[in-house]
Amino acid sequence: MIADSGQILFAVQDGHYVLKFLGDVRLTLCSNLDEHLRSILRRDDITETLIDLTETNNIDSTSLGLIAKLAIKSAKCNLPKPTLVSTNPDVTRILYAMGFDSVFLLLEEMPASCKDLIQVPAVQESEEQVRQRIIDAHRVLISLNDANRDEFKDLITALECS
């Protein structure tokens, strides 16, 4: 059974990196996710990335901004576009609206099963550190398209002023 609060799992094997989101993925997981992605992006043995949203009920814009950052940094390292799988029509609609199809290969069914996934380690941070991660994640979303810029500019302004 998937926890409503959400979980993030991962696996790395033979250059393949899999990131799986379960349940309701919200900003409460952003520090864990951001730190984990930073460690993955420092590795030079990752050649392909798959993000599995097939068991994701909801995902917030902060989490989406962080995984968008992964795709953008992958492109800067001349890696193939990460694959992102979403079987939830509501989540898929959000992905397309936010321009994820420009930085990910979007699929609506899982191409293969995942095994040996490990939960992303928890990170303890100050409120200020979490706020900065939220701002950074939304800046990445703003960079994807004009609709995102209009959607999130006021949020970023409010967070920067607090």
N, C-alpha and C positions, 0 to 999 in steps of 0.2 A: 504494500500500500504506500502511496506517495504522500509525504507530509505536506500539508497545506502551506506550511511556512517556506517550503522550497529547499532544495539541495542542489549543489553543483558537484558533479563527479568528473573524473578525467582518467585517461589512460594514454600512455606513450609506448609504442612498440614499433621497432624497425622503421623509425622515422615518421610514423603515423601518429598524429596527436588527435585525440577525441575528447571533446568537452560536452558533457550531457547535463542538461538542466531539467530538474524534476519539480513539479508542483507550481507554486506561486513564487516566482523569483523577483525579489524586490530589492530596494537599495540597502536593506539590512545585510545583504550579502556582497555589497559592492567592494568593501575593503578586501574581503577574502578573494573575490574574483580578480580585482585589479592586481593585487600582489602575486597571485598565481600566474596571471598572464604576463606580468613583468618577468617572472622567472622563466616562463616558457619562451618568451621572446629573446632571452639571453642565450638560449641553447642554439647550437649550430647543427644539431642532428635531426631537426624537425624538417621534413620535406613536404608533408601534406597535412592539412587540418580539416577535421570534420566537427561541426557543431550540431548536436542533436537536440532539437526542441520538440521531439515527438511526444514527450510526456510532460510538456510544459503547459500548465493551465493558463497562466498569465506571466508576462514579463514586462518590467517597467523600463522607462526610457533610459535610466542610468545604466542598467545592465546592458541594454541594447547599445548604448554609446561605448561601453567597454569592449563589447565583442566587435563593434565596428572598428575600434582602434586596432584590434588584432588583425583584421583584414587589411587595413591601410598599411600597417607596419609589415605585413607579409608581402604586400606589393612592393614596398620599398626595398625589401630583401630579395626581389626577383623570384619569389616563390609563387606557385600557382594560386589562383583564387581559392580561398577556403570554401568548402562545401557546407551549406547550412540546410538542415532538413527540418521542415515544419509540417506536421499533419493536422494542426489545429487551424481551421480556416480564419479565425479571428486573429491569431498570431501572424499567420501568413499575410493577411491583408495589411497589417501594421508594417511588416517587413518591406513589402512593396511600396507602401506609402512613404516610408522613410528613406527609400532609395537603396536599400540593401542589395538589390539586384545589380547595382553597379559595382559592388565590391565583393560580392559572394556569388557562387553558383548556388541558386536556390532550388531545392528539390521538395516535392510534396509527399515523398515516401522514402523510407529508410532503405538504402541500397544493401546493407549487410547488418548482421547482429553485432553488438558490442559486448565485450567480456572484460573481465579483470579491471573494472573501473574502481578508482580510489576517490574518496571524498576530498574535495579541495580543502586544504587546511584553513582553520579559522584564524583571523587576524584581529587583534585588539588595537583600536585606534581612538584618538581623541575625536571629539565632535568636529573640530576644525579640520582635521585630516580627512574625515569622511565628507565634509562639505566640499573640500577641494577636489576630491575624487568625483563627486557628483557634478561639479562645474566642468571638470575636464571631460567627463563622459558626454555631457551635453554639447560641449564645443565640438567634439567629434561628430555628433549627429548634425549639428548646424553646418558642418563642412560638406555633408552629403548632398543637400539640396536646399532650395529657397523655401520650400514649405516648412522644413525643419527649422530654418532660421526664424521664420515668423512664429512658429509654434513655441520655441524655447528661448528666444531672446529675453523676454521679460523674466523668466525663471532665473536665467544666468545673472541678469542685473540684480534681481532681488537677493540671490545668494551671495553675490560679490559685496553687496552693501550690508549684509548681516554680520 
